Amino acid sequence: MSTTTPETVKVDTRRVSCDGATAIRGGDRFKPAALGHPKVYLEIDQHGYVDCGYCDRRFVLAGGPADS
């Protein structure tokens, strides 16, 4: 069983938001937010990253301890 995160996003700020549908392509008759989750606001701690509780997307602070 794999325990890796599905997606890692490097960010420049400690406060981020996630709706689970940011990377989903939209169109005239397609609303990507319908495929996501409720928008949540997260804050990166001293470890340099935070994981979304809904979609497991990991946000890594650029230049922080978790930025490899």
N, C-alpha and C positions, 0 to 999 in steps of 0.2 A: 504494500500500500504506500502510495506516495503522499508526502506531507508538504510538498512545495506550494507556494502561493501561485494562483493563476496569472497574476499580472503584477508588475512592479512599476510604480510611477515615481520619477524623481521630481521633487518640488522645491521651491525656493523659500517657502514660508512654513512656519510651524503649525498654522491652522489651515486645514483643508476641508473640502466637502466632497461627498461621494453620493451619487445617485444610481450607480450600477449600470448606467446607460450612456455614459459619456462617449465611449468608443463605438457605439452602435450607429451604423449609417442610417440616416433618415431619408425621407422622400415626401412627395406631395400627399400621399395617402397613408403614410406610415409615421407614427409617432414613437421615436425610440424610447422615451421615458416610460411608455407602457410596458416595456420589457425589463425595466430596471427594478429598483426598490425605493422606498422612501428616502428622501435626501437627508443625510446625516452629516453633522459637523464633527470633525475629529481634530485632536491636537497631538502633535508629535512630542514625545517625552525625551528624557535624557539618553535613551538608547538610540535615538536618531530615526525611528520609524514608528508607524502605527498601521494596524490592519483594520480594514472595514469589517464589522461584525456581520454584515449581510452577505457580501460577495467575496470576502477574503482578499480584496485588492490591497496591496501593500504600498504605502506612501513613504518614501525615503527622502530625508532632508539632504539636499545637495551639499556636500562638504561636511556632513555630520559623521558621527561614529559608524553608522551603518552603510555609508556610501563607499562601495568598494570598486 
